[in-house]
Amino acid sequence: MKTIFFSFLFFGSLISAQNSFSTQAQLPSINLWTKIPDGPGPGGESIVSAKGSITHITTPKLIIHQPQNPNGIAILVISGGGYAHIESGSEGYPASEWLKSLGITAFELQ
């Protein structure tokens, strides 16, 4: 029964995240560095797919998902995707919003 409940909770958060992924641009963030480091790497703007997968990240940052009533716990959320992209829309954002609903401050690496 718990498995079914958590499955519905997880898939519900995925659907909700797809509808509200555009609100992520409005969340506060902290840039991890101010300029592109020397050496090879992506240039230009980041590319965000329809499902929220991000490629060509030139300025990594922490997106802050802070609850209205924080409980004093903070977690760093790091999405999968390997070296090709970051699955923020289907992994990082839903997980961060779920933690936020529990009163936990989530810092999503992007």
Secondary structure, DSSP 8 states (H G I E B T S, - for coil): -HHHHHHHHHHHHHHHHHHHGGGGGGS-EEES-SS--SSS---S--EE-TT-EEE--SS-EEEEE--SS--S-EEEEE---TTT-EEIIIIIHHHHHHHHHTT-EEEEE-
